[in-house]
Amino acid sequence: MRPAKRIDRLPPYLFAEMDRKIAEARAKGVDVISFGIGDPDLPTPRHVVEALCGAAKDPATHRYPSYTGMPDFREAIAEWYQSRFGVVLDPDTQIQPLVGTKEGIFHLPVAFVDPGDVALIPDPGYPVYETGTILAGGEPVSMPLLAANGFTPDFSAISDDVAGRAKVMWLNYPSNPTAACVDESFFARAVRYCRDHDILLCHDAAYTEITFDDYVAPSALQVDGAMDCTIEFGSLSKTYNMTGWRIGWVAGAPQAIEAMKRLKTNIDSGIFDAVQRAGIAALNGPQDDLLATIERYRHRRDLLCDALKSMDVVVEPPRGSIYVWTPVPKSHTSESFSTELLEKAGVVAIPGNGYGAAGEGFVRFSLTLADERLEEGVDRLRTVFADA
Ligand SMILES: *Cc1c(COP(=O)(O)O)cnc(C)c1O
């Protein structure tokens, strides 16, 4: 058997590699505390689960779903955008549901990137922007996100040649893995740059609803002129603890949505209607579970950041996302420090270079573990930071 060359070009998925190391440690009897993968530990809100159960009993949901998603689900997304961001979207031409946001992020380059075309990728960033580009035959070009620039890209550092060949640019704020947040003026600059260079701006908005301390995350679509050149990927996964459900959407520039629709008709057959009805319940229903989720993450963020500060680690408590992005001690690389954490303390944090070369010198802690485990994990960190 001879798998295709493109399989060899793919890096092993970062979390798969992490899972393997954790399994190894556990097999040796280590009680591993994982600040690794960003997968919410809290349950999906009860009314959402009940909406699914009710819908699953209705035979009308048992057949192939529509390729373009249930009209009521697209309508619910449009209403949510209007009330949350003041952005008006036509549910028929500007919204396409996805089988989870990752699915759409992966497929977008198939619709927009030809061999030889460039995709501008945040570095460090969510790995799928790069792998999707590679499998489409495109050339990922990294935009380094430096602490000095608040982990935002310096558009003026992009060469004319690269800008001329670029078809898409990926952004993600609040950011995974850096937890950086931006204001609307940043998106205004990004939209202007992409319009000037005829680039499709793709904003991954997975964490806009998980924010703290009065910070409200903007949508890239709320910027003047965005609707001509911008799409935004929305997810229910982190907002409503629905990572297992596989439902999300892409919204914005009609031409791009049209291309995604055309592509996806040939790939998947839509999202289980019962899951879409649950999605409607999540967007339209009571939001107290979301507020409680945010409060829980805020508490954990403070626990971890206060502890890190007391260990003389320079860390700014993030205003959004479910991560804390932490510089490693000077004597270490990202990789050597996370290995040390696992071997000396049974603690998992993801090495920053796994998200791109510019992530070197950092590790990412995820806040998706129970409070007691987080507290114990923090205690164990002390010994490692003290020795480093
Ligand atoms: C979790 C995550 C996603 C994936 O969301 P799904 O809707 O579960 O596929 C997308 N982008 C980023 C940056 C994420 O962290």
The ligand as an ORCA input file, in Angstrom:
! r2SCAN-3c Opt
* xyz 0 1
  C     -11.754     24.922     19.136
  C     -11.370     25.741     17.962
  C     -12.037     25.625     16.753
  C     -12.929     24.430     16.423
  O     -14.207     24.574     16.689
  P     -15.205     23.424     16.245
  O     -16.433     24.193     15.942
  O     -15.349     22.514     17.423
  O     -14.679     22.706     15.057
  C     -11.733     26.506     15.726
  N     -10.775     27.432     15.880
  C     -10.083     27.548     17.021
  C      -9.038     28.582     17.119
  C     -10.349     26.700     18.090
  O      -9.618     26.789     19.199
*
